[in-house]
Amino acid sequence: MKRLVIYYSRTGTTKRIGEKIAASLVADLDEILDQKSRKGVIGWLRAGRDSQTDKMTEIKVQKNPNDYDMIIIGTPIWANNFTPAVRTYLTQFSLKGKKVAFFTTQGGDEPIDALAEMKEMVTESDIIATLSIKQDFVKANNYEAQLSAFLEHLR
Ligand SMILES: Cc1cc2nc3c(=O)[nH]c(=O)nc-3n(C[C@H](O)[C@H](O)[C@H](O)COP(=O)(O)O)c2cc1C
């Protein structure tokens, strides 16, 4: 079983979880690079607006998901939605027939609608697990139990 952990992260929170997952599973790790600047106040405002309106963006990745059996995809939550970078990734690459898991980090509670829509984008995949961790818990390193339960589904 070849596993790829692929994430988008603006400020490093989702990246931290992605790195943990990849290390625990001895999986490959890749970052989705959004070619649109999300820096500063303008970038922040545009991030929220683009996410809210289901905008796509231009992305760069290193690894080809076709080379893997399981794809574990991470995104922050922006405006109750997943990011344009991950929306674009799920649109550009077919994950048909693959095992897929999603993880999110966010300021608030579990992003039920965003998770549901991500699942809808990969209905031809075998969705095996989801994980949502509050940003404060990531910062405080207080997510071991949640992460372990998620990893159990991916082994
Ligand atoms: C533009 C923007 C919009 C956000 N909207 C939400 C939101 O609707 N709900 C929420 O819980 N967190 C929201 N957040 C907080 C992020 O989801 C949270 O800080 C996340 O952990 C950041 O991940 P990162 O460090 O990997 O970029 C938002 C953050 C940004 C930048």
Ligand as a Chemical Component Dictionary entry (heavy atoms), coordinates in Angstrom:
data_LIG
# 
_chem_comp.id                   LIG 
_chem_comp.type                 NON-POLYMER 
_chem_comp.pdbx_formal_charge   0 
_chem_comp.three_letter_code    LIG 
# 
loop_
_chem_comp_atom.comp_id 
_chem_comp_atom.atom_id 
_chem_comp_atom.alt_atom_id 
_chem_comp_atom.type_symbol 
_chem_comp_atom.charge 
_chem_comp_atom.model_Cartn_x 
_chem_comp_atom.model_Cartn_y 
_chem_comp_atom.model_Cartn_z 
_chem_comp_atom.pdbx_ordinal 
LIG C1  C1  C 0 -9.283  33.546 5.416  1  
LIG C2  C2  C 0 -9.500  32.637 6.595  2  
LIG C3  C3  C 0 -10.780 32.205 6.923  3  
LIG C4  C4  C 0 -10.993 31.334 7.993  4  
LIG N1  N1  N 0 -12.266 30.887 8.246  5  
LIG C5  C5  C 0 -12.461 29.985 9.227  6  
LIG C6  C6  C 0 -13.767 29.437 9.456  7  
LIG O1  O1  O 0 -14.751 29.738 8.763  8  
LIG N2  N2  N 0 -13.925 28.549 10.476 9  
LIG C7  C7  C 0 -12.885 28.153 11.272 10 
LIG O2  O2  O 0 -13.089 27.336 12.174 11 
LIG N3  N3  N 0 -11.622 28.642 11.070 12 
LIG C8  C8  C 0 -11.392 29.532 10.069 13 
LIG N4  N4  N 0 -10.119 30.026 9.845  14 
LIG C9  C9  C 0 -9.018  29.578 10.695 15 
LIG C10 C10 C 0 -8.141  28.506 10.033 16 
LIG O3  O3  O 0 -8.920  27.416 9.570  17 
LIG C11 C11 C 0 -7.112  27.948 11.014 18 
LIG O4  O4  O 0 -6.348  29.011 11.499 19 
LIG C12 C12 C 0 -6.237  26.878 10.381 20 
LIG O5  O5  O 0 -5.738  26.008 11.373 21 
LIG C13 C13 C 0 -5.043  27.474 9.627  22 
LIG O6  O6  O 0 -4.315  26.438 9.018  23 
LIG P1  P1  P 0 -2.876  26.683 8.359  24 
LIG O7  O7  O 0 -1.977  27.212 9.443  25 
LIG O8  O8  O 0 -2.458  25.321 7.896  26 
LIG O9  O9  O 0 -3.016  27.656 7.246  27 
LIG C14 C14 C 0 -9.890  30.887 8.778  28 
LIG C15 C15 C 0 -8.610  31.343 8.452  29 
LIG C16 C16 C 0 -8.396  32.184 7.361  30 
LIG C17 C17 C 0 -6.992  32.611 7.000  31 
# 
loop_
_chem_comp_bond.comp_id 
_chem_comp_bond.atom_id_1 
_chem_comp_bond.atom_id_2 
_chem_comp_bond.value_order 
_chem_comp_bond.pdbx_ordinal 
LIG C1  C2  SING 1  
LIG C2  C3  SING 2  
LIG C2  C16 DOUB 3  
LIG C3  C4  DOUB 4  
LIG C4  N1  SING 5  
LIG C4  C14 SING 6  
LIG N1  C5  DOUB 7  
LIG C5  C6  SING 8  
LIG C5  C8  SING 9  
LIG C6  O1  DOUB 10 
LIG C6  N2  SING 11 
LIG N2  C7  SING 12 
LIG C7  O2  DOUB 13 
LIG C7  N3  SING 14 
LIG N3  C8  DOUB 15 
LIG C8  N4  SING 16 
LIG N4  C9  SING 17 
LIG N4  C14 SING 18 
LIG C9  C10 SING 19 
LIG C10 O3  SING 20 
LIG C10 C11 SING 21 
LIG C11 O4  SING 22 
LIG C11 C12 SING 23 
LIG C12 O5  SING 24 
LIG C12 C13 SING 25 
LIG C13 O6  SING 26 
LIG O6  P1  SING 27 
LIG P1  O7  DOUB 28 
LIG P1  O8  SING 29 
LIG P1  O9  SING 30 
LIG C14 C15 DOUB 31 
LIG C15 C16 SING 32 
LIG C16 C17 SING 33 
# 
